[in-house]
Structure formats: C-alpha cells, structure tokens
Amino acid sequence: MPTIFRSGPYRVFFYSNEGNPREAIHVHVMAGGREAKIWVQPDVSVASSHGFNARELNAIIQIVDEHHEKIEQAWYEHFGH
C-alpha cells in the first residue's frame, strides 16, 4: 500500500494489486478506520465510502483534486503507463 501523501488525518494511497485489468486512476483514503475510494480520472469523484460523512467526503475530494498531478505521477511511477 504505497502512501502517496498525508493531509491532516487522511492517508492517501493505492493498493499495489489494483486488479487486472487495472481500473482508472484512483486512490484510497483512510482515517480512523474509515476508508473511501476516490476516482482521479476522468474526474475526481467518490467511488465508494465506508464511514465518512458528506462533509468529510467534500474535504477529501478537494484534497485529491488539489494533488491530482502528484497522484497521477505516483500511479504511473508504480504501475507504468
């Protein structure tokens, strides 16, 4: 589970075994036992969430959107193009 970065209580990461065929670029965000899956492409949006409320999800979406270039770079470095 390579961690890409942390922001406040949130750890943003992806799983090394993201499936075959691989899904579009996305990250997982964890905090306090809660987890969300966030699509980065084609648009930043929530794929699934377990335990986060709407306010937290809005904050997470904003964080992922602000760091989408860093996320995409880490994804391609890990998985290739």
Protein Blocks (a to p, Z undefined) as FASTA:
>chain_A
ZZfbdchjbccdddfbgojadddddddddeehiacdddfbfbdcdfbdchiafklmmmmm
mmmmmmmmmmmmmmmmmnoZZ
